Amino acid sequence: MTCVNRKNLNELPQIFNLLVNLGVKRWRVSNVFPKDNPLFQLSNEEFRQVFEFIREAKTKKIINVNYDCEGFLGSYEKVVRDNPFFCWAGVNIGAIVRALVCICVMNGQKNSHIAM
């Protein structure tokens, strides 16, 4: 799972390539809605940028990329998700942090990768 913010928004293609090289098959992209932290407050255009990135990544059919469970997304709903809004938290989770540490739990099996 990658939590998109204003600092890493433009790094999504590099994160995608890293995940491809690591052999990751599923990737969930998300964001948070903080009250007072502008770093995480994406503009409408930045949200569109995230959704368009996911649309393009899905067409490559290398990694199953889906947007997180943050409510209904209107016209992007069927574009950035395989299924209509449903939160999969706790089912399949992976994380990418700034140091490029990837910990994936897929079907109960933990796989860790560190890329410096």
Phi and psi in radians as a Rosetta constraint file:
Dihedral C 1 N 2 CA 2 C 2 CIRCULARHARMONIC -2.086 0.35
Dihedral N 2 CA 2 C 2 N 3 CIRCULARHARMONIC 2.198 0.35
Dihedral C 2 N 3 CA 3 C 3 CIRCULARHARMONIC -1.609 0.35
Dihedral N 3 CA 3 C 3 N 4 CIRCULARHARMONIC 1.908 0.35
Dihedral C 3 N 4 CA 4 C 4 CIRCULARHARMONIC -1.351 0.35
Dihedral N 4 CA 4 C 4 N 5 CIRCULARHARMONIC 2.380 0.35
Dihedral C 4 N 5 CA 5 C 5 CIRCULARHARMONIC -2.472 0.35
Dihedral N 5 CA 5 C 5 N 6 CIRCULARHARMONIC -3.123 0.35
Dihedral C 5 N 6 CA 6 C 6 CIRCULARHARMONIC -1.159 0.35
Dihedral N 6 CA 6 C 6 N 7 CIRCULARHARMONIC -0.427 0.35
Dihedral C 6 N 7 CA 7 C 7 CIRCULARHARMONIC -1.366 0.35
Dihedral N 7 CA 7 C 7 N 8 CIRCULARHARMONIC -0.632 0.35
Dihedral C 7 N 8 CA 8 C 8 CIRCULARHARMONIC -1.856 0.35
Dihedral N 8 CA 8 C 8 N 9 CIRCULARHARMONIC 0.021 0.35
Dihedral C 8 N 9 CA 9 C 9 CIRCULARHARMONIC -0.933 0.35
Dihedral N 9 CA 9 C 9 N 10 CIRCULARHARMONIC -0.795 0.35
Dihedral C 9 N 10 CA 10 C 10 CIRCULARHARMONIC -1.375 0.35
Dihedral N 10 CA 10 C 10 N 11 CIRCULARHARMONIC -0.075 0.35
Dihedral C 10 N 11 CA 11 C 11 CIRCULARHARMONIC -1.632 0.35
Dihedral N 11 CA 11 C 11 N 12 CIRCULARHARMONIC -0.006 0.35
Dihedral C 11 N 12 CA 12 C 12 CIRCULARHARMONIC -0.972 0.35
Dihedral N 12 CA 12 C 12 N 13 CIRCULARHARMONIC -0.736 0.35
Dihedral C 12 N 13 CA 13 C 13 CIRCULARHARMONIC -1.078 0.35
Dihedral N 13 CA 13 C 13 N 14 CIRCULARHARMONIC -0.678 0.35
Dihedral C 13 N 14 CA 14 C 14 CIRCULARHARMONIC -1.184 0.35
Dihedral N 14 CA 14 C 14 N 15 CIRCULARHARMONIC -0.685 0.35
Dihedral C 14 N 15 CA 15 C 15 CIRCULARHARMONIC -1.128 0.35
Dihedral N 15 CA 15 C 15 N 16 CIRCULARHARMONIC -0.742 0.35
Dihedral C 15 N 16 CA 16 C 16 CIRCULARHARMONIC -0.976 0.35
Dihedral N 16 CA 16 C 16 N 17 CIRCULARHARMONIC -0.857 0.35
Dihedral C 16 N 17 CA 17 C 17 CIRCULARHARMONIC -1.087 0.35
Dihedral N 17 CA 17 C 17 N 18 CIRCULARHARMONIC -0.685 0.35
Dihedral C 17 N 18 CA 18 C 18 CIRCULARHARMONIC -1.069 0.35
Dihedral N 18 CA 18 C 18 N 19 CIRCULARHARMONIC -0.804 0.35
Dihedral C 18 N 19 CA 19 C 19 CIRCULARHARMONIC -1.116 0.35
Dihedral N 19 CA 19 C 19 N 20 CIRCULARHARMONIC -0.680 0.35
Dihedral C 19 N 20 CA 20 C 20 CIRCULARHARMONIC -1.052 0.35
Dihedral N 20 CA 20 C 20 N 21 CIRCULARHARMONIC -0.820 0.35
Dihedral C 20 N 21 CA 21 C 21 CIRCULARHARMONIC -1.117 0.35
Dihedral N 21 CA 21 C 21 N 22 CIRCULARHARMONIC -0.501 0.35
Dihedral C 21 N 22 CA 22 C 22 CIRCULARHARMONIC -1.459 0.35
Dihedral N 22 CA 22 C 22 N 23 CIRCULARHARMONIC -0.145 0.35
Dihedral C 22 N 23 CA 23 C 23 CIRCULARHARMONIC 1.439 0.35
Dihedral N 23 CA 23 C 23 N 24 CIRCULARHARMONIC 0.305 0.35
Dihedral C 23 N 24 CA 24 C 24 CIRCULARHARMONIC -1.173 0.35
Dihedral N 24 CA 24 C 24 N 25 CIRCULARHARMONIC 2.417 0.35
Dihedral C 24 N 25 CA 25 C 25 CIRCULARHARMONIC -1.851 0.35
Dihedral N 25 CA 25 C 25 N 26 CIRCULARHARMONIC -0.379 0.35
Dihedral C 25 N 26 CA 26 C 26 CIRCULARHARMONIC -2.322 0.35
Dihedral N 26 CA 26 C 26 N 27 CIRCULARHARMONIC 2.438 0.35
Dihedral C 26 N 27 CA 27 C 27 CIRCULARHARMONIC -2.486 0.35
Dihedral N 27 CA 27 C 27 N 28 CIRCULARHARMONIC 2.220 0.35
Dihedral C 27 N 28 CA 28 C 28 CIRCULARHARMONIC -1.887 0.35
Dihedral N 28 CA 28 C 28 N 29 CIRCULARHARMONIC 2.227 0.35
Dihedral C 28 N 29 CA 29 C 29 CIRCULARHARMONIC -1.879 0.35
Dihedral N 29 CA 29 C 29 N 30 CIRCULARHARMONIC 2.372 0.35
Dihedral C 29 N 30 CA 30 C 30 CIRCULARHARMONIC -2.472 0.35
Dihedral N 30 CA 30 C 30 N 31 CIRCULARHARMONIC -3.114 0.35
Dihedral C 30 N 31 CA 31 C 31 CIRCULARHARMONIC -2.662 0.35
Dihedral N 31 CA 31 C 31 N 32 CIRCULARHARMONIC 2.949 0.35
Dihedral C 31 N 32 CA 32 C 32 CIRCULARHARMONIC -2.119 0.35
Dihedral N 32 CA 32 C 32 N 33 CIRCULARHARMONIC 2.864 0.35
Dihedral C 32 N 33 CA 33 C 33 CIRCULARHARMONIC -2.119 0.35
Dihedral N 33 CA 33 C 33 N 34 CIRCULARHARMONIC 1.268 0.35
Dihedral C 33 N 34 CA 34 C 34 CIRCULARHARMONIC -1.301 0.35
Dihedral N 34 CA 34 C 34 N 35 CIRCULARHARMONIC 2.646 0.35
Dihedral C 34 N 35 CA 35 C 35 CIRCULARHARMONIC -1.278 0.35
Dihedral N 35 CA 35 C 35 N 36 CIRCULARHARMONIC -0.767 0.35
Dihedral C 35 N 36 CA 36 C 36 CIRCULARHARMONIC -2.234 0.35
Dihedral N 36 CA 36 C 36 N 37 CIRCULARHARMONIC 0.445 0.35
Dihedral C 36 N 37 CA 37 C 37 CIRCULARHARMONIC -2.097 0.35
Dihedral N 37 CA 37 C 37 N 38 CIRCULARHARMONIC 1.780 0.35
Dihedral C 37 N 38 CA 38 C 38 CIRCULARHARMONIC -1.107 0.35
Dihedral N 38 CA 38 C 38 N 39 CIRCULARHARMONIC -0.351 0.35
Dihedral C 38 N 39 CA 39 C 39 CIRCULARHARMONIC -1.024 0.35
Dihedral N 39 CA 39 C 39 N 40 CIRCULARHARMONIC -0.618 0.35
Dihedral C 39 N 40 CA 40 C 40 CIRCULARHARMONIC -1.726 0.35
Dihedral N 40 CA 40 C 40 N 41 CIRCULARHARMONIC -0.045 0.35
Dihedral C 40 N 41 CA 41 C 41 CIRCULARHARMONIC -1.585 0.35
Dihedral N 41 CA 41 C 41 N 42 CIRCULARHARMONIC 1.593 0.35
Dihedral C 41 N 42 CA 42 C 42 CIRCULARHARMONIC -1.309 0.35
Dihedral N 42 CA 42 C 42 N 43 CIRCULARHARMONIC 2.486 0.35
Dihedral C 42 N 43 CA 43 C 43 CIRCULARHARMONIC -1.355 0.35
Dihedral N 43 CA 43 C 43 N 44 CIRCULARHARMONIC 2.970 0.35
Dihedral C 43 N 44 CA 44 C 44 CIRCULARHARMONIC -1.005 0.35
Dihedral N 44 CA 44 C 44 N 45 CIRCULARHARMONIC -0.736 0.35
Dihedral C 44 N 45 CA 45 C 45 CIRCULARHARMONIC -1.146 0.35
Dihedral N 45 CA 45 C 45 N 46 CIRCULARHARMONIC -0.669 0.35
Dihedral C 45 N 46 CA 46 C 46 CIRCULARHARMONIC -1.161 0.35
Dihedral N 46 CA 46 C 46 N 47 CIRCULARHARMONIC -0.669 0.35
Dihedral C 46 N 47 CA 47 C 47 CIRCULARHARMONIC -1.084 0.35
Dihedral N 47 CA 47 C 47 N 48 CIRCULARHARMONIC -0.765 0.35
Dihedral C 47 N 48 CA 48 C 48 CIRCULARHARMONIC -1.051 0.35
Dihedral N 48 CA 48 C 48 N 49 CIRCULARHARMONIC -0.669 0.35
Dihedral C 48 N 49 CA 49 C 49 CIRCULARHARMONIC -1.076 0.35
Dihedral N 49 CA 49 C 49 N 50 CIRCULARHARMONIC -0.757 0.35
Dihedral C 49 N 50 CA 50 C 50 CIRCULARHARMONIC -1.071 0.35
Dihedral N 50 CA 50 C 50 N 51 CIRCULARHARMONIC -0.842 0.35
Dihedral C 50 N 51 CA 51 C 51 CIRCULARHARMONIC -1.144 0.35
Dihedral N 51 CA 51 C 51 N 52 CIRCULARHARMONIC -0.668 0.35
Dihedral C 51 N 52 CA 52 C 52 CIRCULARHARMONIC -1.205 0.35
Dihedral N 52 CA 52 C 52 N 53 CIRCULARHARMONIC -0.618 0.35
Dihedral C 52 N 53 CA 53 C 53 CIRCULARHARMONIC -1.068 0.35
Dihedral N 53 CA 53 C 53 N 54 CIRCULARHARMONIC -0.809 0.35
Dihedral C 53 N 54 CA 54 C 54 CIRCULARHARMONIC -1.086 0.35
Dihedral N 54 CA 54 C 54 N 55 CIRCULARHARMONIC -0.746 0.35
Dihedral C 54 N 55 CA 55 C 55 CIRCULARHARMONIC -0.976 0.35
Dihedral N 55 CA 55 C 55 N 56 CIRCULARHARMONIC -0.842 0.35
Dihedral C 55 N 56 CA 56 C 56 CIRCULARHARMONIC -1.150 0.35
Dihedral N 56 CA 56 C 56 N 57 CIRCULARHARMONIC -0.749 0.35
Dihedral C 56 N 57 CA 57 C 57 CIRCULARHARMONIC -1.088 0.35
Dihedral N 57 CA 57 C 57 N 58 CIRCULARHARMONIC -0.648 0.35
Dihedral C 57 N 58 CA 58 C 58 CIRCULARHARMONIC -1.130 0.35
Dihedral N 58 CA 58 C 58 N 59 CIRCULARHARMONIC -0.592 0.35
Dihedral C 58 N 59 CA 59 C 59 CIRCULARHARMONIC -1.170 0.35
Dihedral N 59 CA 59 C 59 N 60 CIRCULARHARMONIC -0.406 0.35
Dihedral C 59 N 60 CA 60 C 60 CIRCULARHARMONIC -1.295 0.35
Dihedral N 60 CA 60 C 60 N 61 CIRCULARHARMONIC -0.390 0.35
Dihedral C 60 N 61 CA 61 C 61 CIRCULARHARMONIC 0.934 0.35
Dihedral N 61 CA 61 C 61 N 62 CIRCULARHARMONIC 0.642 0.35
Dihedral C 61 N 62 CA 62 C 62 CIRCULARHARMONIC -1.744 0.35
Dihedral N 62 CA 62 C 62 N 63 CIRCULARHARMONIC -0.782 0.35
Dihedral C 62 N 63 CA 63 C 63 CIRCULARHARMONIC -2.188 0.35
Dihedral N 63 CA 63 C 63 N 64 CIRCULARHARMONIC 2.448 0.35
Dihedral C 63 N 64 CA 64 C 64 CIRCULARHARMONIC -1.406 0.35
Dihedral N 64 CA 64 C 64 N 65 CIRCULARHARMONIC 1.689 0.35
Dihedral C 64 N 65 CA 65 C 65 CIRCULARHARMONIC -1.678 0.35
Dihedral N 65 CA 65 C 65 N 66 CIRCULARHARMONIC 2.295 0.35
Dihedral C 65 N 66 CA 66 C 66 CIRCULARHARMONIC -2.434 0.35
Dihedral N 66 CA 66 C 66 N 67 CIRCULARHARMONIC 2.566 0.35
Dihedral C 66 N 67 CA 67 C 67 CIRCULARHARMONIC -1.339 0.35
Dihedral N 67 CA 67 C 67 N 68 CIRCULARHARMONIC 2.669 0.35
Dihedral C 67 N 68 CA 68 C 68 CIRCULARHARMONIC -1.184 0.35
Dihedral N 68 CA 68 C 68 N 69 CIRCULARHARMONIC -3.003 0.35
Dihedral C 68 N 69 CA 69 C 69 CIRCULARHARMONIC -1.712 0.35
Dihedral N 69 CA 69 C 69 N 70 CIRCULARHARMONIC 0.931 0.35
Dihedral C 69 N 70 CA 70 C 70 CIRCULARHARMONIC -1.737 0.35
Dihedral N 70 CA 70 C 70 N 71 CIRCULARHARMONIC 0.869 0.35
Dihedral C 70 N 71 CA 71 C 71 CIRCULARHARMONIC 1.493 0.35
Dihedral N 71 CA 71 C 71 N 72 CIRCULARHARMONIC 3.053 0.35
Dihedral C 71 N 72 CA 72 C 72 CIRCULARHARMONIC -1.219 0.35
Dihedral N 72 CA 72 C 72 N 73 CIRCULARHARMONIC 2.435 0.35
Dihedral C 72 N 73 CA 73 C 73 CIRCULARHARMONIC -1.980 0.35
Dihedral N 73 CA 73 C 73 N 74 CIRCULARHARMONIC 0.343 0.35
Dihedral C 73 N 74 CA 74 C 74 CIRCULARHARMONIC 1.038 0.35
Dihedral N 74 CA 74 C 74 N 75 CIRCULARHARMONIC -2.291 0.35
Dihedral C 74 N 75 CA 75 C 75 CIRCULARHARMONIC -1.151 0.35
Dihedral N 75 CA 75 C 75 N 76 CIRCULARHARMONIC -0.294 0.35
Dihedral C 75 N 76 CA 76 C 76 CIRCULARHARMONIC -1.522 0.35
Dihedral N 76 CA 76 C 76 N 77 CIRCULARHARMONIC -0.154 0.35
Dihedral C 76 N 77 CA 77 C 77 CIRCULARHARMONIC -0.895 0.35
Dihedral N 77 CA 77 C 77 N 78 CIRCULARHARMONIC -0.930 0.35
Dihedral C 77 N 78 CA 78 C 78 CIRCULARHARMONIC -1.486 0.35
Dihedral N 78 CA 78 C 78 N 79 CIRCULARHARMONIC -0.073 0.35
Dihedral C 78 N 79 CA 79 C 79 CIRCULARHARMONIC -1.540 0.35
Dihedral N 79 CA 79 C 79 N 80 CIRCULARHARMONIC -0.722 0.35
Dihedral C 79 N 80 CA 80 C 80 CIRCULARHARMONIC -1.839 0.35
Dihedral N 80 CA 80 C 80 N 81 CIRCULARHARMONIC 0.037 0.35
Dihedral C 80 N 81 CA 81 C 81 CIRCULARHARMONIC -2.339 0.35
Dihedral N 81 CA 81 C 81 N 82 CIRCULARHARMONIC 2.562 0.35
Dihedral C 81 N 82 CA 82 C 82 CIRCULARHARMONIC -1.279 0.35
Dihedral N 82 CA 82 C 82 N 83 CIRCULARHARMONIC -0.528 0.35
Dihedral C 82 N 83 CA 83 C 83 CIRCULARHARMONIC -2.310 0.35
Dihedral N 83 CA 83 C 83 N 84 CIRCULARHARMONIC 2.741 0.35
Dihedral C 83 N 84 CA 84 C 84 CIRCULARHARMONIC -0.989 0.35
Dihedral N 84 CA 84 C 84 N 85 CIRCULARHARMONIC 2.814 0.35
Dihedral C 84 N 85 CA 85 C 85 CIRCULARHARMONIC -0.685 0.35
Dihedral N 85 CA 85 C 85 N 86 CIRCULARHARMONIC 2.089 0.35
Dihedral C 85 N 86 CA 86 C 86 CIRCULARHARMONIC -2.811 0.35
Dihedral N 86 CA 86 C 86 N 87 CIRCULARHARMONIC 2.284 0.35
Dihedral C 86 N 87 CA 87 C 87 CIRCULARHARMONIC -1.493 0.35
Dihedral N 87 CA 87 C 87 N 88 CIRCULARHARMONIC 2.086 0.35
Dihedral C 87 N 88 CA 88 C 88 CIRCULARHARMONIC -1.688 0.35
Dihedral N 88 CA 88 C 88 N 89 CIRCULARHARMONIC 0.251 0.35
Dihedral C 88 N 89 CA 89 C 89 CIRCULARHARMONIC -0.912 0.35
Dihedral N 89 CA 89 C 89 N 90 CIRCULARHARMONIC 2.273 0.35
Dihedral C 89 N 90 CA 90 C 90 CIRCULARHARMONIC 1.575 0.35
Dihedral N 90 CA 90 C 90 N 91 CIRCULARHARMONIC -0.138 0.35
Dihedral C 90 N 91 CA 91 C 91 CIRCULARHARMONIC -1.625 0.35
Dihedral N 91 CA 91 C 91 N 92 CIRCULARHARMONIC -1.067 0.35
Dihedral C 91 N 92 CA 92 C 92 CIRCULARHARMONIC -2.301 0.35
Dihedral N 92 CA 92 C 92 N 93 CIRCULARHARMONIC 2.034 0.35
Dihedral C 92 N 93 CA 93 C 93 CIRCULARHARMONIC -2.366 0.35
Dihedral N 93 CA 93 C 93 N 94 CIRCULARHARMONIC 2.422 0.35
Dihedral C 93 N 94 CA 94 C 94 CIRCULARHARMONIC -2.436 0.35
Dihedral N 94 CA 94 C 94 N 95 CIRCULARHARMONIC 2.823 0.35
Dihedral C 94 N 95 CA 95 C 95 CIRCULARHARMONIC -2.427 0.35
Dihedral N 95 CA 95 C 95 N 96 CIRCULARHARMONIC 2.455 0.35
Dihedral C 95 N 96 CA 96 C 96 CIRCULARHARMONIC -2.130 0.35
Dihedral N 96 CA 96 C 96 N 97 CIRCULARHARMONIC 2.140 0.35
Dihedral C 96 N 97 CA 97 C 97 CIRCULARHARMONIC -1.933 0.35
Dihedral N 97 CA 97 C 97 N 98 CIRCULARHARMONIC 2.974 0.35
Dihedral C 97 N 98 CA 98 C 98 CIRCULARHARMONIC -0.920 0.35
Dihedral N 98 CA 98 C 98 N 99 CIRCULARHARMONIC -0.594 0.35
Dihedral C 98 N 99 CA 99 C 99 CIRCULARHARMONIC -1.385 0.35
Dihedral N 99 CA 99 C 99 N 100 CIRCULARHARMONIC 0.092 0.35
Dihedral C 99 N 100 CA 100 C 100 CIRCULARHARMONIC 1.078 0.35
Dihedral N 100 CA 100 C 100 N 101 CIRCULARHARMONIC 0.856 0.35
Dihedral C 100 N 101 CA 101 C 101 CIRCULARHARMONIC -1.733 0.35
Dihedral N 101 CA 101 C 101 N 102 CIRCULARHARMONIC 2.257 0.35
Dihedral C 101 N 102 CA 102 C 102 CIRCULARHARMONIC -2.070 0.35
Dihedral N 102 CA 102 C 102 N 103 CIRCULARHARMONIC 2.115 0.35
Dihedral C 102 N 103 CA 103 C 103 CIRCULARHARMONIC -2.144 0.35
Dihedral N 103 CA 103 C 103 N 104 CIRCULARHARMONIC 2.059 0.35
Dihedral C 103 N 104 CA 104 C 104 CIRCULARHARMONIC -2.060 0.35
Dihedral N 104 CA 104 C 104 N 105 CIRCULARHARMONIC 2.370 0.35
Dihedral C 104 N 105 CA 105 C 105 CIRCULARHARMONIC -2.051 0.35
Dihedral N 105 CA 105 C 105 N 106 CIRCULARHARMONIC 1.964 0.35
Dihedral C 105 N 106 CA 106 C 106 CIRCULARHARMONIC -2.161 0.35
Dihedral N 106 CA 106 C 106 N 107 CIRCULARHARMONIC 2.051 0.35
Dihedral C 106 N 107 CA 107 C 107 CIRCULARHARMONIC 0.919 0.35
Dihedral N 107 CA 107 C 107 N 108 CIRCULARHARMONIC 0.699 0.35
Dihedral C 107 N 108 CA 108 C 108 CIRCULARHARMONIC 1.462 0.35
Dihedral N 108 CA 108 C 108 N 109 CIRCULARHARMONIC -0.019 0.35
Dihedral C 108 N 109 CA 109 C 109 CIRCULARHARMONIC -1.850 0.35
Dihedral N 109 CA 109 C 109 N 110 CIRCULARHARMONIC 2.236 0.35
Dihedral C 109 N 110 CA 110 C 110 CIRCULARHARMONIC -1.640 0.35
Dihedral N 110 CA 110 C 110 N 111 CIRCULARHARMONIC 2.269 0.35
Dihedral C 110 N 111 CA 111 C 111 CIRCULARHARMONIC -2.225 0.35
Dihedral N 111 CA 111 C 111 N 112 CIRCULARHARMONIC 2.219 0.35
Dihedral C 111 N 112 CA 112 C 112 CIRCULARHARMONIC -2.072 0.35
Dihedral N 112 CA 112 C 112 N 113 CIRCULARHARMONIC 2.451 0.35
Dihedral C 112 N 113 CA 113 C 113 CIRCULARHARMONIC -2.444 0.35
Dihedral N 113 CA 113 C 113 N 114 CIRCULARHARMONIC 2.458 0.35
Dihedral C 113 N 114 CA 114 C 114 CIRCULARHARMONIC -2.192 0.35
Dihedral N 114 CA 114 C 114 N 115 CIRCULARHARMONIC 2.205 0.35
Dihedral C 114 N 115 CA 115 C 115 CIRCULARHARMONIC -2.136 0.35
Dihedral N 115 CA 115 C 115 N 116 CIRCULARHARMONIC 2.084 0.35
